[in-house]
Amino acid sequence: MVQLKKTQVKIISVLIALVFVGSVVALALSQSNNSIANAAASSNVGVVDYSQFSAIKDVTDMQAQMQKLAQDAEKDFNEKAAGMSDEQKQEYYQQTMQRLQQQQADMMEPVRAKIEAAVKEVADAKGITVVINKEAVVYGGTDLTQDVLKKLSK
């Protein structure tokens, strides 16, 4: 049998410990890089830039209708307010504004529902479980905006 001196045993022990520590570090690094890559590739959070939907046909049509309604309301207000006191004008103006706001909300509801349905379809197709407005996201997420715009333009 080979006889080793005390210093040789210490050197061999240190080398074995270094190899062990090195392999543990290498394994940890490979796992952390792999999990980061997997998390980025399999992100189940989508982001949508809702400000880009203002150019779709449904929204522009609704805006044109609202502009026409506002002009008609202004004309109606000017005609009816001619014989009113300041207090009556103020009250009638508030009623007119409330009516316009309600009409806008009523007109916007089907457009909003159509956009939400398109977002849901695109998210489901891509395996996305959560969709957030892009303005609320600092970093990350899969951007679905262009796919939703394509779906809405069909």
N, C-alpha and C positions, 0 to 999 in steps of 0.2 A: 504494500500500500504506500501511496505517496504521502510524505510528511510535509505539511505546509507550516511555514513560520507564522507567528501571530500577525505580523504586518501584512502578509500575503492574504490571510483570511479576512482581515479588515478591508483590504482593497477589493477583494472579490465580493464581499458583502455590500460595499458601497456601490460597486458597479451593478450588481443585481438590483439594488434599491433604485438606482438611477434609471435603469431600464424599465422597472416596474412603474415608477412615477411618470416617466416619459410616455409609456404606453397608455396610462390612465389619462394623462393630459390630452394625448392625441385622440383618444376615444371620445373624450368630452367635447373637444373642439369639433370633431366630425359630426357628433350628434347635434350640437347647437346650430351649426351651419345648415345641416339638413332640415332641422325643425323650422328654422327661419325661412328657408326656401319653400318648404311644404306649406307653411302658413301663408306665404305670399301667393303661392300658386292655388291654394284651395280656400282663399278668402271667401267667406260667405256673407260679406257686407258689400252692398253696392251703393254707389253714389249717383245722384242725378242732379244736373244743373237746371233747375226749373226755370231760370230766367231765360233760357234759350227757347222755351215753348211759346214765347210771346209772338213769334213769327209764323206759327202754324196757322193754317187757313181758318180753323174754327175760332181761334182767339181773335184774329184780325177781323173776321166777320162780326163777332160779338162786339168788338170795339167800335166798328162802324155803326152798328145798330144803336149802341149806347150814345154815340155822338149825336146821332139823329134824334134820339129820345131827349137828350139834354137840350138840343136846339129847340125842339118842339115845346119842351117844358119852359124854357126861357121865354119863348114867344107867348105862351099861354100866361105865364106869370106877369109879363109886361102888360098884357091886355087887361087882365083881371085886377092887377094892383093899382091901376090908374085911379080908381075911385075909393081906395082903401086908406085907412089911417096907417101911421107908421107901425103901430102895434099889430094891426091886422096883416100888414105886409110881412112883418117878421114871422108871424105865426104861419102864414100861407107859404112863405119861403121854406120854413123848416119842414112843413108837410110835404112840399114838393121834393125837397132833398131826400127825405125819408123814402118817399115813393120811388125816386130814382135809384137809391141804394138798394131797395128791395128788388126792383126790376133787374139791376145788375147782378145781384146774388142769384136770382132765379135763372138768369141767362147763363151765368157762369157754372152753375151746378152740373149740367150735362157735359160741359167741356172738361171740368175737373174730373168727373167720373170717367170720361173717355181717356184722359191722360193717366189716371191711376190704373185703369184696366191695362193700358199698354205697358206701363211700368211693371205691373204684376206679371204679365205674360213674358216679358223679356227676362225678368228676374227668375221666374220659374224655369224658363228654358236654359238659363245659365247656372242653375243650382244656387241662386242667391236667396238667402232667407231673410235678410234685413236690408232695407233701402233707406238711405238718409239723404237729405238735401245736401248738396255738395258744399254749400256755404258753411255748414256746421262741422265739416270734417277738416282737420288740420293735416292729417297724413293717412294714406292708405285707402283701401276700398277699391272695388272694381267700378270704373266709370261706365254707366249704362246709357248715358245721355244720347249719343249718336244712334244707338240701336233703337231707342224709344222714338226718336225723331223719325227714323226710317219707317217704323211701324205705324206711326201716326200719319205719315204722308201717303200711305197706301190707300 
